[in-house]
Amino acid sequence: MFATSGGSGLGKTVSDLKPCVAESASFVAEKLMNRITDTEIQNYVDRWKFLM
């Protein structure tokens, strides 16, 4: 998961989403994407493509 602001964080996001996905789904650490460059976003996405 990722966030686009440093506001209140993700709170109960994981617990709210768990019923909406397969039991085999897993959640990974969130990433704050505030003031991030296009290159950093692309590197982040590419990293997850590698892990899939």
N, C-alpha and C positions, 0 to 999 in steps of 0.2 A: 504494500500500500504506500501511497505517498500523499503528502499534503502540500498545498500551495501557499499557506500562510502559517505564521508562528502563533496564531491566536490561541484557541483553547485546546489544541491537540486533537487527537482522534477519539479520545474518551472511550465510549462503549462501541465503537465502530465494529471491532472484531466480533464481539458477542452479538451484535445486531445482524451482522452478515452471515454468521455461521449457519443459521437455519435456511439460508437461501442458496447454499452451495452443497455440493456432494460431500459426504462424510470423509472422503479421501482427500479433500482439499486441505491445503495448509496455508497458513498466513505467515508472512515473513516480516521482519522489522520494517517499520515505516521509514520514509525518507522525506525530509523537509526540502521542498524544491522552491525555495524563496531566493530570488536573485541568482538563478542558475542559468548558465549559458546553454545555447542550443547544442553545443558540443558535449557538455556534461549530460544533458538529457539523452542524447544519442548514445553515449557510452553506457549510461544506465540501462537503456532499453536493450542495447546489444548484449550486455552482460546477462540479462534474463533470457534472451533468445538462446544463448549458449547453454544455459542451465535447463532448458526445456527438452 
